[in-house]
Amino acid sequence: MKPLDTIYVVFKTHVDLGFTDLPSNIVKQYTQDMAKDVLTICEGTKHFEPGHRFVWTVPSWVLDETLIHAEEGIRERIEQLVVDGQLSWHGLPFTTHTEFCGLEEWIRGLYMSARLGKKFGKKVISAKMTDVPGHTWMLPSLLKGAGIEFLHIGVNACSQPVEVPRLFNWEGPDGKQVLTFYSKGEYGTSLLPPDDWEYPVWMALLQTHDNIGPQDSKVVTELLETVKASYPNTRVVIGTMDDFAADFLSRGYTDIPVVRKDLADTWIHGIGSYPQEVSEVRSLRSETTTLEAMAALQQWEQGEAIGAFGADIDKAYRESLLFGEHTWGHDVKLLLIPGRNSMRAFTKEDIARDREAFPETYDKIELSWDEKRAYVKMARAAAERITPFQSGAQQGESPMIGIFNPSSWARTNELVRLDNVSGGWLVDLNTGDSLPVQASGEVRIPLLEPCGYRTYTYEPQAVFGAGEAAVAIARTEDGKAVLENAHLRIEVDAATGEIRRLFDKTRGKDWVASGQAFGAYEYDVYAKDEILQFVKDYAYDLMDWYVNDFGKPGYPRIGHQQFGLKLDSLETANDAATGTIRLTFSTPAASRTEFGNAQSVAILLKLEPDQAFFDYTLELNDKAATAFAEAGFVGFHLQARESGYRFQKLGAVVDPTQDIVRGANHRLHCGDGWVDVTDGGAGLAILAKDTPLFSIGEKGVFTYSKSYQPERPSLYFNLFNNQWGTNFPQWMAGSYTYNFRIVLHQGDWQQGEIWKQLEQWSHPVKTVRGFLGSAARSSLLTEGTEGIVLLAFKVAEDGNGYVLRLQNAWNEPHHAELAFASELASAHACNLLEEPEVQLDVRAEAASRLAVKLGPKEIVTIKLQFIEHINRG
């Protein structure tokens, strides 16, 4: 037995915002009953000697919510526990499906801890994730960037853990490292260290199960006796993860291994059960950052405080992040199995009978899913209240229109669609130029400065027809429908509606695999044997609840079924801006009546005259609900002999064949916007706006292996699935739209600037009717900054200045020079929480310019103060 100086004991529970009850009831449980339980045990051990008093640890969101909603009298006692060190929080708001979250959205989750720190005068250096087996490798970079030094990941008992050491330094793409403790098969750790523990300090993370609350008060006496029996000379400190981290890190160990890999989430399938909300929250993230930047620009320009916008900005981020919290409904097995002979209903007839027999359980499970959806609705409502530069009730009648560019570079020749407008002119108040508005409401904007706007007046007198391109982009020929411009040619089989050719004219490259379709929709229903095999492959341990969570008990013994489409119509059209092919399809009757396929499917292909990309939109109309294991896909089958793959995940770029650790998710990936395939000197990127889930070489549902190398260059984007049990929706119904952009380019993703293509498509310019800008044009930056993505421009948290957050788009060091429209008084490099770290050099001879150095994929946060604003104040 190795010598042991100190055991740090940490008490906490696993927070599920759902699962054991409705999310709304869970919030009440934490802020009311559990708060009282925590008070009882903490105050009951207050007379114990220091280090032996009960200390309770919660995520930052839980403490924040408790302080907001606790009863008078209870709140003051809770605050006193924090002051006395008997109630602590860690650096994360809750456990997330991290790779699904938005980058700036996830960063704002870290602000909850920072605000608590300011309130109580404490700095937190540790964080905790529980249940979910893995997270993306941007996580250590973000944690370190917020001052977090230590992370504990506790894994669900039956889910396969990733193959990493118990303790390692986890390194992110920018080189930042966080000490990480990974517990396989358990939420926390044991009271006593295992025999192979080599260090003189140990963290006993004693964690109760899902939403259970604190241990009994006698736990303190019992554990002290247990430790004394095995380690009579070891000091026991009941405290926080920070206590362990500070002690361990101070000892300067140099033998801890470094892991520079992505710990891809093997539970990520579940987000495919909310197709509508996933689509909406992905667009809402970019919209929120745009509105926040506009509000900051309005204050920067006009000197007016953003006022109520600040609360709504916080609300929009907070609610959208809650949608990424790892609990997505009530425990399925608890509501859909009891009273049913350990089996669930699956056929539509059995579901109807079961629903009639157990109406309360069906109502409750569906209500839990609706409460999860409500986070997106609340985030949307908050975003709609953020209305910078707007004139209020009469804005729809005002001729003033402002168009805002949220990017850090100028946008040129931007195609903008104006709502409720047909024909007329936009007159640029800066240049006096008149821009024709098409009957469709589309207008080309020649130039929009970086992080800035231009103001226009709308004159409706003239009416322009749609017009046609000088050369027809869309046409039919020899049994094919064709889209073609100077860059590419697309051929669609007029008999089947399948894309059979995508030809890159610049590089002489055919991209569609011989005999295969490109962008075909397929609907799959899974066999019982596939479900059972997955349960066996993925199990780390076998318990009855695991089989009920993952195995769909009572599933009929059917084989795998796959359904395609029948072409109903094909139409081509041209106007001045685009050529289009619209295809409509019907689905097999059995796929709808027996299972859950869509009633019909439509595909729209759209090509502009001068672009090396085209847009692909898939519409699923009236998808039916089914409890059978189902999934929908759109498959892009590529011709590539030397295929290389990269995709973006939470701001990092991942090579799925090299960067994912063994045991993590190799079969179904979650990206945040693009996947790139290279073949020799040619590249093809698929940008996905509405679904983040995709797989390479196979469909990736009901499959798990500890490692995987794709054998063929096919990309399957998952549109929906109900693979996951546990607490995810078991059926879904509705009409869904999925937008993709296919970009042809030279070289790899960096040479093709795919990150920029994504930013311009998924982070569109913002058009405001009834615009109240004080200038004909205004911008934060006067020059574009190539290679830099603007994550946020906001009013500083302390109200003293502004914060600009930027990310290096490249996987290599980058130097940028920012050119501001006003002279700087000061600039400070900050951590992600806006805490100043280094004062940057502002030269007197060039006070409006600032040089910034960034490491590979590094995020920098800069706090700015402008001379004009100081004088104004």
N, C-alpha and C positions, 0 to 999 in steps of 0.2 A: 504494500500500500504506500503510494507516494505521499510525501509530506503535503499538508494542505493548510495554508495560512488562514484563509477566510472563505466562508460561504456567504454569498449575498442572496438573500431570499426575496423574491418578488412575487406578490400576489396580484392576480388579475383574472378576469373571465374572458371568454371568447365572445366578441360582440358580433351578433348577426342582426342586421336591421331587417328582420323578418324571420323566416324559417320556423321558429317556435310559436309564432303568432303573427298577426297582421303587423306590418311596419308601424302603423299608427299606435298600436297597443304597446309595441316594444319601446317606442319613445317614451310613453307614459311610464312604463316599467322602470326605465333607467332614471328618469327625472323625478319620479315620485317614490315608489315602493323601494327600489334598490338604493336610492339615495339615503333613505331612512335606515336601511340595513347597514350600509357603509358607516353611517354616523354611529350606529349602535356599537359595532365591533371596534371602530377606531377610538371612539370616546371611552369604550370599556377597557381599552388597553393603554390609555393615556398615562396611567400611573406606573406602567412598566418602565424599566430602565431604558435609556436611550439605546437605540439599535434593536430593541426587542418589542417595540410597539408595532401594532399592526399598521402596515402601509398599503394602500390600495392604488393600483395603477389603471388608468383608463386611456383610451384614445382621446385626442384633443377635441374632436367633435362631440363626444359624449359629455365631457366636462363643460364645454361651451353651451350645449343644449341644456344641461342641468342648471347652469347658472341663469339661463334665460327663463326656464319654465318652472323651476323649483318654487315651492310655496315660501311666502315670507316667513322668516325665522329659520326655515331649513336652509335657505340660500346663505344666510350669514354664517351658519354653523359649517356649511360646506366650505365656504371661503376660509374660515378659520383653520379647517383641516389642511387646506393647501398651504397656508402660511406656516403652520406647525410642522409641515413635511409629512403628514400622514395620508395625504391624498395627492397623487401626482398624475401627470399626463405624459404620454410619449409624443414623438414628433409627427406622427401621422394621424389624420382624422379618423380613419377606419381602414379596414383591409379592402383593397381594390383589385379588380381585374385590370392591372396597371397598363398592360399593352393596349387595352381598348380605350383608355382615357385620352383626352386631348392634352397636349404638352403644357400650354399655359393654364388650362383648367386644373391639371394635376399640381402644378406649382402653387396655384392659389389655395389648394388644400393645405399646403404647408404654412400658409399665413395664419391659420387658426391657432397653431401652436405658438407662433410668434406673438400674436395678440395677447394670448394668455400669459406669455412670458413678460410682456410689458406690464400687464396688469399686476402680476405678482412678483415682479423683479427676479425672475428665474430664467435660466437658459437651459434648454433641453438638448441633449447630445445623443439620444437613443431613439430607436423607432422599432415598431413591431408589425409584422404581417402574420396572419394566422389562417389556417385551413387551405388556402390556395397553394398548390405545390410549387409554383414558379412565377417569376416576374421577369420583365425584359431588362436588358443590361444598361438601359439608360437610368435605371433606378439608382445605382450607386453614385452616378454623376450628379443627379438631382439632390440626393440626400446630402452628399458632401458639400454641394453648392449652397445648402441651407444650414450648414453648421452641424449636421448629424454625423457622428463618428462611428456609430454602432447600430447594426440591424439584426434583429432576430426574426427568423422565418420558421414558424411551426406548421407542420404539414398534417393534413387530414390522415387519420390512422390507416385507412385502406387504399389511399391513392398512391400510385407509384411516385416516389420522390425522385428528384434529379440526382445524378451521381457527382456529388461534390463532397469535399471534406466536411467534417462537423464544423470546423472553424477555418475561415479563409478570408483573405482580403479580396473583395469583389471589386474588379476594376471596370469602369465604364468606358465608353468610346473616346472620351476626352482625356483618359488617363487618371481621373480621380478615383480614389479607392475608399471603401468603407469596410471596416471589420464586420464580418457577417457570421452569425451562428445559425446553422441550419439543422433543425431537429426533424429527423425522419420518423414518420409515423406517430408523432405526438405534437400537441399544441405548444407545450412548454418543454421543461426538462425535469429530471428527477431531483429529489432532494440531495442525494449524495452523488458525487461524480462517478462515471463509469471507470472501469479499471484502466482503460487506455488514455485517460485524461492526464496530460503531462504538465499542467500548470498549477501553481500554488493557490490560485483563486478560482472559484467556481460560482456560476450563477444557477441557483435553484429557482426556476421560473415555474411556480406552482399555479397552474391555470385551471379554473373550473370550466366546465363545458358550456355549451351554447346558452348564453344569457342567464346562467344560473345565479350569478351574483357572488358575493364574498363567502369565504369559508366560515366555519364556526369559530368562535373566539378561542376555543381550547386548542386550535391548531398550533398556536404559538408555543404553548407549553409542550405539546407532543413532539413538535419538530426539534425543539431544543434538546429534549431528552434523547431523541433518535440520533441526532448529530453527536451528542456527547458520548453515546455508547460506541460509536465507530471512530470518531475523531475527537478524543477528549481535550486535545490542545488547540483545536480549531476555533477561531472566532466566528460567531454567527452575527450577521448584520441584516436585519429586516429593513429593506429599503427599496430602491428603484433600479431599473436597468442602467440608469446613469451612474449609479454608485459602482456597479460592476465595471462598466465601460471605462470610467475614469481611472479606476485602480489598475485594470488590466492594461490599458493603453500606456499608462505611466511607466510600466516596466520595460517598455521598449523591445519586445520580442522581435527577433529577425527571422525566425524559422517558420512563420506562418505562410502557407502557400498562397499564390495569387491565381485567381480565376478570372480570365478575361473572356467570358462567354455569356451568351443569352440563355437565361433559365426560362425558356418559353412555357407559357401557361397551358397545361394539359386540360384545363377546365374551360377553355375559351370557346368551345363549341356552343356553350349555353347562350351567348349573346345573340345567336342566330334565331332564337325563339321570339325575339322582339323586332321584327324587320322594320316596321314603321317607325318605332321610336329610335332605333339605332340610326336610321337614315336622318331623322329629324335632329337628333342631338349632334350628329357630325356637322351638319350645316349651321346649327345654332352656336357651336363653339367659335367658328370663324366670324359669325355675325356679332357675337358678344364682344370679341376683341376689336372689331371694326367700330362698333358703337362706343366703346370705351375710349378708343383713340380719338374719335370725333369729339366726344365730350371734353377730353383733355385739350384738344386743339382749340375748341371754342373758348375754354378758360384761358389758354395760352395767348390767344389772339385778342379776346375781348375783355379779359380781366374779370370775368364773372365766375364765381365759384360754381362747381357742378352741382352742388346742393343735393337734392333728392336722388339724382342719378347715381351717386355713390352707393347708396343702400341697394338700389336695384341692380347695379353692376355686381355687387357682392352676392346678391340673391341669385342672379343668373348663374354665376360660377358655382355657387354652393349647391344649387339644385341639380345642375347638370352633372357635377361630380358625384352626387348621391346616386345618380343612375348608374355610375360605374362602380359603386360599392358592390361587394361580391355576393350579396344576398338578393335574390331576384323573385322572391315569393315565399309562400308558406311551404312547409315540409309536405311534399307530395304523398309520401307513404303514409303519413299520419292521417290524411284526409281521404285518400282514394283507395285505401286497402282495407281498413278495419270493417268487419261485418261482411266481408266478401270472400271468405274462405281463402285468405292470403293471396287473392288474385285481383287484378284490375280489369275494367271493361275496355274493349278496344273497338269492336265494330260499332257502327252508328246506331244499330238497333239496341245493342247491349248498353251503350252509353245512355240512350234515351231511357231505358228501363232503370238503369242505375241512378240516373239523375232524379227520376221520379221517386225512387226508394230512399235516396239520401240527398234531398235537395239542399240541406244546410251545408254539407261538406263541399258540394260543388259551388254553391254561392260563395263560400269562404275562400276556396282556393282561387276562384276567378277574381274575387275582390282583392286578394293579395297581389295578383298580377296587375290589376288596375291601379293599386296604390303605387306600385313600382313605376308604372307609366306616368303617374301623376307628377313625378319629379320633372319629367321633360315638359309637361304642360306648365308647371310652375316656373321653370326656367324660361320658357317661351313667353309667359305673361310678364315676367320681370324684364326681359329684353325689350318687349314692346313698349314698356314705359320709359325706356332710355331714348329720348328724342332730342338730341342736340341739333342746333341750328334750325329748329322747326318753329313755325309760327302759330301752331295750334289748330283751332277748329276750322279755319278757312284754308288750310294748306292745300286741299285738293283743287281749289279754285285759283290759287295763286299762279301767276306765270313764271315765278322764279323757281329755277331748278338748280340744285347743287349736285355735283357728282364728285365723290370722294374716293381717292386711291389709297388703300390701306397698306400698300407695299413700300419697301425701302428703296425701290427703283421707280423711275418714271414708266408709265404705261403709254404705249403708242398704238394708234389705230384700233382702239378698244371698241368692240361691238356691244352696245348697251341697248337694252329693251326698256322702253318707258311704258309704265302701266297706264291704261285708260287714255292712250294717245294714239291717233291715227293720222299720219301725214303732218305737214307743217314744217316749221324750222326751229332749230335751236340756235340762238344767237349768243356767241361767246362774248361776255361783257369785257373781257380783257383785250381780245384782238378785234372784235367786231365781226368776225367771220360768221357766216350763216351756214349751218349744217343741216342738210335735208333729212327729215324724218320719214321713214317709209310707212306705208299703210299698216304694216305689222307693228309699228311702234319702235322699230329698230333704227339706230343711228350710230354712225361711226364717229368716235371722239379721237381727234388727232393726237392729243397730248394731255396727260394728267401727271402733274409733278408728284414726287415721292412723299407719302404721308401728307397729302394735301388735297385741296379741292379746286375746282373751277365753277364759276357761277354763270348760268345761262338764263335767258328769257325764252319762253316758248311762245311762238307765234303760229297760230293754227290756220292762217289763211290758205296757204298752199296745201294741196293734197297730192302726194306722190303715190303712184301705183307701186305694186311690189316690184315690177320690172323683172328683167331676166339678165343673167350673166351674159357677157359678150359671146362666150362659148358655153354651150350647155354642159354643165358638170354632170348632170344625171340624164341618162338615156337608156334605151333598150336596143339590143343588137344580138342577133343570132341566138335566141333562146336565153339571153342573159340580160340582167339589169346591171348597168355600169355607173359607177361614180369615178370621175377622173379629173385630175388637175395636173399641173406641171410636176408635182412631187410623187403622186401615187395613183394607183388604179385598183379599184375594188370591183370584183365580179360576183354577182349573185345569180344562182341557178333559178331561172324563172319558173321551173316546174316544182322545186322543193322549197325555195326561199332561203337556201343555205348559202353562206358566203364561201365560195370555193377558191377565190384568189384574192390576195392582198400583195400587190407588187410595188416595191420601193424603186421608183424610176431613177432616183439619184444614185443609188448604189447597186442597181441591177439585181435586187434580191427578192425572191418569192418567199413569203412568210407562212403560207398555209400548207400544212402537211398534206402530202399527196393522198387523195381519196378521203380526206377528213373535212369536216366543216369547221368554220371559224365563227365563234359567237353563237353556237346552238344551245337552246334551252333543253334541259332534260329534267325529268321528275322521277325520283327514285323512292321506292318503298322497300324497307329492309327486312331480311329474313330473320327468323328466330335464331338460327345457327350463327348469324353474324353478330347478333347481340350477345349471345352466350360466349362467343370467342373473344369479343372485346372485353367482357367482364373478367374472363380468365387472364387475358394478356395484361390488363391494367391493374389487377389486384396486387396490392402490397401485403395485405392481410385479408382474411375472409371473415366477415361478421354478417349476421342476418340483415342488418340495416344497409350494408353495402350492396347486397344483392337486390334489396328492395329499391334502393336509390338508383342503381345503375342498370338493373337487369330487366325492367318492365315485366314484373311477375304476371303470369297468366297470358302472355303474348301468344297469339295463335301460331301454329307451326306452318308458316307460309314460306315460300321461297322469295328471293330477291326479284322485284319487278321494276322495270324501267320503261318509262313512257316518253315518246317523242311528240312531234307536232305534225299537223297537216296544213299545208298552205291554203289559205282562203282567198287572199287578194295581194296584189303587188301594184304599187303606184310610184311613179317618179314625178318629181317636180323641180323647177328651178325658179329662183328669183335673183335679185341683184346681189344678194349676200351669200347664198348657199344653193347647193343641189342636194336633194333628199331622195331616199328610197324608203317607202313605208310598206311594211309587210304585216299582214294579220294572219293568225293561225287559230285553229281549233284544237282542242285536246281530246284524247280518247274518253268516251263516256264513262268507262269503268274507272278511270283514274280519278274522276270527280265523284261518282256515286258511291263507290266503295271506299275511296281514300280521300285525299284532300287537295287535288290538283286545282289549278286555276280553270275557270270556264273558258277563257280565251287568252291569247298572248299576242302582243304587238311588238314589233321591232322597228325602230326608226334609225336610219343611217344618215348622217349629215356631214357634208364636206364643203368647206369654204374654198374660194378660188386660189388663194396664195398660201395655204397652210400645209405643213407636212404631218398633219394629224386629221383624224375624223372622229366624230362623236357617235356613240352607240347607245341607244336608250332602249331598255327592255321594260315592257309593261305587263304585269300579271293582273288580270281582271277577274275579280270575284273568286279568289282562292277559297276553297271550302275548308272547314275544320275537320281534322281527324286526329285520333289518338294513336294511330299506327305510326311506327317509326318512319319518318319521311324526311326528304331533303330536296331542295331545288337547286340547280346549278346552271351556270352558263359556262361553256367550255371553249377555250381558245387553243386549238391544236396547231402547234408551230412546226415549221421546218427549220431545224437548227442542228447542225452536226457537232459544233463545239460550243454548246450552250453554257453560258454563265448566268447566274441569277443574283439579283440584289433586290431588296425591298426596304422601305422605310417603316420604322416602328417606333412610335413615340419620339420622333426626332432623330433617332439613330438609324444607321444603314447596316443591314444584316445580310451576310452571305449565308443562305439557309443550308448550304452544303458544308460549311466550315465553322460557323460562329455559334451554333446551338449546342449546348452541353448534352452529353449522353443522358438519356432518361427523360429529357424535357420533350416538348411537343415538336416533333419533326414532320407531322402528317397534316396538320391544319394550322395555318399561320394567321396572325392578326396584324395587318398593316395599317398605317395611318394615311395611305393615299396612293402609293404607286408600287408597281412591281416592274422590274426591268430585266429583259433577256437580251444577251448579246450573242452573236454568232460571227466570229471573225471580227471584221471592222464594222459590222452593221448592228444596230440596236433597235429594239422595239420595247416600248414601255406601255403598260396598261394602267391608266389612272382610274381609280374607283371612288366614286363620290358617296355612294349610299351603303355599301357593304364592305367591311374590313376583312372578311374571312376568305381565304383562298388556300388552295393546295397545288402542289406541283407533281405532275405525272400520274395522279390518281385523284379520286374525289375526297379522300381524307375524313370521311364520317364513318364512325364505328370501326376505326382502325387505330392501333397504337403499337409502336415498337420503340425500343430505346435508341435506335439510330435508323437512318433512312437516307438513301441516295436515289433521287428520281431517275427512272430509266428512260423516260421520254419527255420531250419538252412540251407538255400540255399544261395549261393553267386553268384550273377550275375555280371559279368564284362561287362561293356558297351564298345563296340568296336567302335561304331560311332552312332551319332544321329543328327537330325536337328530340335529338339524341339524348341530351342530358336529362336525367330525372331530378332528384334532390329537391329543388325548389323553383326550377324554371318552368315556363308555360309548356304544357303537354299538348296543346293544340292552338292554332292561330288561324284566323280567317280575315279576308279583306282584299283590297287591291293595292298593289305595291309597284313602285317605279324605281328602276336602277339605272344610273347614268355612268357610262364609262367613256374615257377618251383614249384612243390608241394613237401613240406618237411614234413616228419613225425618225431615227436619228443616226448620226455617225458615232462610233465608239461606244464607251460605257455611259453610265448614268451621269457621271460628272461632265464628260464631254458634251453630252446631250442636254445638260442643265435641266434634268427631269424635275428636280426640286422646284425650279422656277416655273416650269410648265404647270406643276400641281398648284403652286401658290396662285397663279393667275386664273386658274380654272375654279378651284375650290374656295378661294378667298376673293370673291368678286368685288368690283367697285360698288359703292353704295350710292343710290340715287335718292334724293330728298326733294319732294315737291313742297312748295311754300318755304323755300330756303332763306335763312336769315344770316348768312355769312356777311362779314363786314367788308369784304373785299371782292374784287372780280376774280382774283385767284390768291390762294394762300397755301403755304406748305411749311411743315416743320423743317424739312430738308430741301436744300436748293439743288443738290446733285444726287444722282442715284448711287447706291453702294452695291456694287456687284459682289455676288458671293455671300451676301448677308440676308438672312430672313428676319423680318421685324416681328417679334412675338407679341410685344405689347408696348404701347405708349400710353401712359397713365399719369394721373396726379399722384404724387408721392403719398404714402400712407400717413405721414406726419403732416401733410398739407403744405410742406415747405419745399416747393419745387416740383419737378417732374421726373418720372422714371421711364427710361427707354431700355427695353430688353431685346437683345439681338442674339441670333445664333449663326455660327459659321456653318454654311451649307456644305462645306467640303470636308472630306476625310483627311485633310492635311492642314497645316498651319496657314493662317490667312491674316493679312494686314489690311485694314480698312481705314479710310479717312471719311469722317462724317462732316458734311458742310451744312451748318444750320442757318436758318433765315434770320436769326437774332444772335447778338453777341453773348457769349457765355460769361457769367461771373465766376462759376466754379463747376467742376465735374468730379464726381467720386465714383470709382468702381465699388460696387456693393456685392454682397452675397444675394442669393435669390430672394431673401426676405427684406431687401432694401436696407440692410445694415451696412453703412460705409466701411470699407476696408482700406482703400488706397485713394489718395487724392491724385487726380490725373492732371497732367500739365496743360494748362490753357495759356497759350502764348499771346502776349499783348499785341504782337503784330498780325496775328491771325486768330482773333478771339472767337470767331464764328466757326472754327474748324477744330476737329478733335481726332487724333490718331488712336486707333484701337487695334490691339493685337489679340488674336484668338487662336486657340489650339484646335485640333481636329474636332469638329462637331460641338465645339465649346459654346456654352451660353454665357453671355456677359450681361450684367445689369448695371446701368449707369444712372446715377442721380444727377440731375441737371438743375442749375439755377441760372437764370438769364438776367443780364444787367437791366434791361428795360423793365422787367417785372419787379426787380428789387426797387428801382426808382419809382415805379408805379405804386408799390406798396407803401 
